[in-house]
Amino acid sequence: MNHETCVLPLTAAPRAPWLSRLGEAMARRRRWILGIQWAVVVFYLVLVTVPAVMDLPPPDARLFDDLVLFAQFLFWGIWWPFVILSMFVLGRVWCGVFCPEGTLSEWASGFGLGRPVPRWMKWGGWPFVAFVLTTVYGQLVSVYEYPKAALLVLGGSTVAAMAVGLIYGRGKRVWCRHLCPVSGVFALLARLAPVHFQVDRATWDRAPQVLHTPVDCAPLIDIRRMTGTSECHMCGRCAGHRGAVTLAARLPGREVLDSTQQTRPWEARLLVFGMLGVAFGAFQWSASPWFVALKQRAAGWLVDRDSFFLLQDDAPWWLLTHYPQANDTFSWLDGLLLLGYIGAQALLVGGWIWGMLHLAGRLLPGSAQDHALRLSHALIPLAGISVFVGLSLLTTGQLQGEGIMLDWAAYARMGLLTAGLGWSLWLARGMAQKHGVRGGWITVFLVAAMVPVPVLWAVQFWVW
């Protein structure tokens, strides 16, 4: 089992006794949390299933008088952007208290086969693979626009989570720990949160064993050795255990700076090529004139050669977007170009960032590869804000359809991205200073690694 190994000083932030009391209240009031979880499950199931069996809204439908449009707004305009935002503020409270998929997986695991987690499932690359496949597939079937696609992607993930629960573990969240498509993203963002469950190892070891039952930790964390927040679901079950586990405050981003362990390579790949590569391409392709120009050139080339197969739009809706009644269908060419565009942007943007991090790593004493992986964690604020900005485009786009124009939104987004860049640069310089390196070329390489993100967003906001 992998455990977080970064050291979090107990004096990282001023003490907040009310936080400690809140954590212990979460442990005592498990029934309340269970009630919240199952209420969210019911709300989620209604929201994802009912619109999928309804007709598509007519062109003159309005957001607040059509259930399909309203469900899209709640899911993609409110729900997901603010789930991402919550990770910055509260860590993975969403996972431990609200997530319907985690609740259903744990429930199914309670009466399943109870098999041990297989070795193949513990492979560290699954969060990256699941994130990329889910993101790209969601674009192919237009998951943001159509309820049947949302049911397929979200509902399919939920069914898979329950199936894993029925086979592996006993009342645990094996799916959440190893296979959830967004677990890796949440694990990265949670490292920035100003609150965490802090474990005092000395107090734990002094407590008489006979007086305490083991913690029922759903995501399978060894609480005694937990020193980080990436895997912790913040459910509160362990609060007060052996008098050693406390909900406490800390300085935002302190865990990233204090980490003394090498970053796992797949985490760095998810951050650089997933959140700053694939997700970036997924948010931008539909607005890109480059994509349109490429499509027109490719289509013309095919027509000139009397090759029309790729121009057909007869793919089923569960493979490529196919809604003739809404005049929205993808041809095979559209699908191939979409895959190529997202893949190329992931390789170009992610490859540039990866290269700059390695150049910066060469300026630090020791292994350049290890330092590059560690420095990648400094990009977590910028990557997280970039994902939030991309999701917020859905929010403002849906509101604009209602005539609600937010002319200030682009400037607010650029302000957030600039703040994210500054935060990431501060973290990266702090890491470098731990090795006695200040300013100079390392700052140049770090800025070069980060600048393409706000620049490309600015191009989308004001050029395209």
N, C-alpha and C positions, 0 to 999 in steps of 0.2 A: 504493500500500500504506500502511495506517495503522500508525504505530509509536507506542509509548509515549514520552512526552516529559517525564515528570516527572523532576526531578533528585534523585538519591539520594546524599547525602553519604557519602563513604567512611568517615567516622568515626561513622556512625549507631549502631554498637554495637561492643562490644569484639571484637577479632580472635579468631577461632577457627581455628587452623591445622588442626585435625582435620577441620573442615568442608571446607576447601580440598582436603585429601587425599581425602576421601570423594567430592567432585565429580570429581576426576581419576580415581579408581577407577571411577566410573560410566562415564567416557569410555573407559577401557581395557577394561572388562568388558562390552562391548556384548552378547556372546553370552549372558552370564548374564541380562541384562535381557530379551533376546529370548526366552530360555527361560521366564522369569517371565510374559512377555506371552502366549505361546502356551499356557502352562498355564492361565492365567486364561481365555483364549478357550475352551478345551475345557470347563472348569468351567462357564462362563457358558452355553455352548450346551446342555450337558446339563441345567442347572438351568432353562433357559427353555423347552426343547422337550419333554423327557420328561413333566413334569407335565401339559402341555397335551393329551397324548393319553391320559391316564389318567382314570378315572372320578372324579367329585367325591367327597371323603371323606364317609363317613356321619356322622350327628350325634354319635356317640360316639367318633369318631376322636381320637387324641391327637397332639400336636405332634411327638413324637419317635418315633412309630411309623407315621407316614403321610407319604410323600414329598411329596405335594401341600402339606400344611400346613407341612412342614419347609422346602420351597423358598420358600414365602411368607415364612416367618420369616427365612430367610437374606437374601432380596432386600430386603424392606421393613422388617424389624425390625433387621437388622444392617448389611447392605451399604450402603444409601443413607444412613441417618443418619450413619454413620461416614465415608462419602465426603465429606459436607458438613463434618463435623468436621475431617477431614484438611486441608481447604483453609485453615483457620485456622492450622494448625500447620506444614504442609509446602508450602503453595502447591499448584500443580497437578501434584504428583508422581503423583497418581492418573491424570491424563491421559497423562503421558509414560511411565509404567512399568507401569501395571496395566490401563488401560481397554481392554476387548476390542473395542469399536466403533472406537476409534482405530487399534488394531493391524490390524484387518481392512480398514479404509479405506486405510491406508498400504500394506498388502500388495497390495490390488487395484490401487492406483495404480501399483505397480511394473511392471505389464505391461499397463496400460490404453492409451487413446488418447493421453494426454499433452497434451490441449488446454489452452490458457491459461485462467486463471480469467476468466469473463465479467464484464463490468461490473455486471450486475444482481445477481450473487451477492455483490458487495462492499457492497451497501446495508447501512447500519448498523442497520436495524430488524429484520433477520432473527432475531437472537437473542431479541428481545422477542416477535415473532410466533410463533416456534417454541415458546418456553416457554409462552406462553398457550394455544396450540392443543393442545399435548401435555398440559398440566395439566388443562384442561377436558375434553378427550376422554377422558382417563384416568378422570375421575370419572363420565362418562356410561356407560362400560362396566365400571366397578368394577374397575379394574386392580389394586388392592391385594388383592382377594378371590379373583379367579378366574384360573387359569393360562392359559386361552385368551386372555383379555384382556391378560394380561402378555405373552404371545407376540406378540399383534397389535401392541401399543404398542412394546415393547422390540425385538422382532424386526423390526418394520416400520422402525424407526429404523436398525437395523443394516443391513438390506438397502438402505435409501436411502443410508447412508454408503458402502457398497461400490459402489453404482451411481455415486455422485459420483466415487469414487476411480477407477473404470474409465474415466471420461470426462475428468476434469480432473487436471492436475498429473502429475508423474512421480516416484513414490515419496514423495508428500507427503500431508498431512492437510488437504485443502481443506475437507472436510466439517466437521472440528473447528474450523477457523479461522472459517468463515463461517455454517454452518447448524445446527450441533449445538444441540438444544433447551436444554441446560444449560451450554453454553460461556459464555454471557453471565454467568450466575450465578457460575460458577467464576472468571471473569475479575475479577469484583468482589471476591469473598472472598479471592482470592490476594493482593490488595493489603495484607491485614492480616498475612500470614505473616511470621514472624521470620527466615526464611531466603530467599535469592534468589541467582541467578547475577548477579554484579556485573561490569560491563565497565569496564575502565580504558581510556578512549579514547586517552589519550596513549601508553600502552604499546602499544596496538594499532597506532597509526600509526607507531611507531618500528620495529616488527618488520619484517624483510626479507620482502617479499611472496613471493619465489621459494621460500622454505623452507616455505610453508604452503599447503595445499589448502583450498578453501572449506568452511565448516561445512555439513553436510547437515542443515539445520533443517527438520524435518517440518512444523511449523505456519507455515512461510514468514515467519520473522522476520528482519529485517536485524540480525544480532547486533551488528555494529559500533556501531549506533546505539541498541541496546536499553538503556533506562534504567528500565524498569518490569517488573512480573511478570505483568500481566494476560493476556498472550498466551503467555508462556513455559510450556512443558509440563514443565519441570524434568527432562528426560530425561538430561541430563548429556553429550550429544554434543559440546557446545561447550566443556566445561570444559578449561581450560589452553590453549585456542587462542590462538596468538600470545603466550602468556604474559600475556594480558590478561583472561581470563574466569575468575572464581573463585566457587566456592560460599561465600557469606559470611553472617554473622549481621547482623541489624539490629533496631531496636526495633519491636515489633509496632505496626502502624498508621502507621509513620513515612512510608511512601510517600503515604498520604492527606494527611498534613500538609504534606509537602514539595512536593506537586504544584503546579506553577505554570501549568499549561495548563488551558484551559476544559474542563469535562466535556462529553463528547458527549451531546446530548439524549436519544438512545435508551438510553444507559446509565442515565440518571436515571429514565426512564420504566420501564425494567425493574425497577429497584430499588424505586421507589415504588408503581407500579401493578401490577407483576408479583409481586415477592417479598413485599411488604407489602399487596398487594391481592388479586390472583387466588389466589395460594397460600394466603393467610389464609382466603379464602372456601372453597377446596377442602378445607381441613382442618376447617372448622367446620360446614359445612352439615348434615352427617348428625347432629350432636349438638344442633342448634338447635331449640328449641321454636317459634321464630318460623317456621321453615320448615314445621314440621308444621301449625301454625295456618293458615298461608297456603294450604297444600295442601288442608286440610279446607274452608276457606272457598271456594276456587276450585272444588273438586269439588262442593260443595253448590250453588253458583251454576249450574254446568253441569247438574246433575241437575234443578234447578227449571225449567230451560228445555228439558228433554228432549234435551240435546245430549251424546251419549255417545262421540263419536269420540275426544276427547282422553283419555278414561278407559280406552281399550283398551290392552292390554299385549302387542300382537302384533308389536312391532318386533324385528328380528333382533338377536342378541346382540352383533354387531359395531357396532351403532349405538346401542342402549340395552341396559342390563343385562337379560338374559332367561334365567333359570335356574329354570324351574318346578319341577324336581326338588329344588331347594333352597329353594323358596317365596320366591324373590327375583326379582321382575320389575319393571321400570320401565314405567309408562304414558307415553304421549306427554306428558301433563300433568306427570309427574315430571321428564321431560327438560327441558321448557320452564321449569319453576319452578327447576330446578337451575341452568340457564344464567342465569336472571334473578337468582337469589340471589347467585351468585358475581359476576356483573357488577355488581350493586348494591353489594355489599360492596367490590369493587375501586374503584368510583367514589367511594363515601362515604369509606372509609378513605384511599385513595390521594389523593382530592381534598382532604381535610382536611390531610394531610401536605404536599401540593403547595402549598396556600394558605399554610400557616404558614411554609414555607421561603421563599416569595416575600415574605412580610411581613418575615421576618428579613433577606432579601437587600436590602430597601429601606433598611435601617439601615447598610449598608456603602457606602463610597464607590465610585462607578462604576455599572455596569449591574446592576440588581436581578435581571434574568433570569440573567445569567452567574453572579452570586453564589448564586442559588438552586440552580442546577445544581451548582455546586461544593459547596455545603453538603449536598446530597443524599448525597454520598459519605460524609459523617459517619455516615449511617444504616446503613452496611454491617454493622457489628457487630450491631446490633439486628435487622436483617433476616435475617442469616445464622443467628443464634441462634433467631429465630422459626421459620425453616424447619426447623432441627434439632429444635426442640421439637415441631413438628407431626409430623415423621416418627417421633419417639420415642413418640408416642401409639400408633402401630402396634405398636411393640415391647412396650410394657406391656400393650396390649390383647390381644395374642397370648399373653403370659405369664399374664395373668389367666384366659384360657381354660383354662390348665393348673393353675389353682388357686394360682399364684404371685402373691400380692398385694403390691404395692409402695406402701404407704400414704404413703411419704415422697416419691413421685415428683412430685406436684403442687408441693410446696414446693421441691424441687430445681429444677424447671422455672422457677418464679417467681424463684428465686435467680439462675438463668442469665439470665433476661430482665432482671432488675434490673441485673445486671452489664453486660449488653449496652447497656442504656439509659445507664448511667454512662459506659461507654466511648465511646458515640456522642456524648454530650454533651461529653465531654472533647475529642474530635476537633473537634466543631463550634466550641467556644469557642477552641480553638487556631487554627482558621482565621480566626475573627473577630479574634483578637488580632494576627494578621499585618497587619491593617488598622488597628490602634490602637484597636479597639473592645473594651471589657471590660464584662461583666455587663449590667445594665439590661434593657431591653425585648427585646434580641436573645435573652437567655437565656430569657425568658418564652415567646417564640415557638418557640424550639427545643424546650423542654420540652413545650409544647403539641403540637408536631408528633409527638413520640415517645410520649407517655403513652398514647394510645389502644391501642397494641399490647399492653403488659402488662395494661392494664385489661380488654380484650376476652378475653385469655387467662384472666385471673382469673375472669371471668364464666363461661367454659366449665368451668373446673376446679371452682368452688365454688357456682355459682348454678344452672347447667343440670343 
